[in-house]
Amino acid sequence: MLSWLGRAAGLLVVACPLVLIPAGAAVDGSEPTNGVIPLATNVCGSEASDCDPTVRQEPTPQVSPDPPEPTPEATPTCQVTGHQTVVFLDPGHGANVTPQPATSGGSEGIVSGESANGVEDVEVFAVAMKVQAALEEAGYLVVLSRQANPDPTGTALWQRGNAAEAANDGQPADLAISIHTDLASSVGAGQIYYNKLGGYRQNNSGGTRQTFTNAQTAATAERYAVVFQAVRSADQEGTVTITAGHEFPASRNLGSHGDIPIVMLSAPSVPWIYNEFGRTYQGGLTEEQIELYASSLVRATQLAIGPTEGTGQAITTCQ
Ligand SMILES: [Zn+2]
């Protein structure tokens, strides 16, 4: 192949291999061709196969295009738009617990226990399960005073109150709801008790006394109680009464007497709505009544305090 180059009359610059041939030189000793160069068949084309195979043509290195500049992502704007509401649900009873003095909390030194109450234990726990599911679905954090029926741990009333006071990661729950039932003949459509400012309990023996003194909690509880009363009265088509505190005479032999439930006295920072639902039947609530009781408590909770209006975990919204 180089032979034709040897006959070239001029300087030939070959595109792929760089070969310089002086004019008129005869590389292989043959005669020049009078300056006629067979360009048509001997100039390398664009294809590597056009070139002399003995002259290696380095492949043109592939140059990768510069990667595109990453599109800067828009930094989301986030802000805390609320705090999760923590609800302490207290289905009553569930076990017989011998009264003992509380060792801590707002009722420290005051004697209280717990009592099983047959069908009430079952139906209030059923109501609590429905309320818990609905409130969690709506975004609330729910903490229960007992995990099963019967209560496997035998939790005393003062321990339930203390649990509510620490239900929000060691801090007080935003709202506590006790769930009880009673005979309609004694309570009508039902009753609601809330924190009584100045309410007390005193041991039947020994004279130890504790008083509820948190005015802010009492005021908040009253505000919530009015909402619960309105919702429950409408749903039950009857008047549900509300009262600050409740009478516990010494004759009941509860270990202490006074005018506020132990659970409230034990949790000074928790607004507490203590519900009684009047049973129409001696045998307990019907399925419809359990459903009605539960839906009323859920709706009242949502009207009293929304799921993000509490003091639990921060809720962040990003745009
Ligand atoms: Zn009860």
Residues whose N, C-alpha, C, O or C-beta is under 5 A from the ligand:
A	BS01	ZN	G92 H180 T181
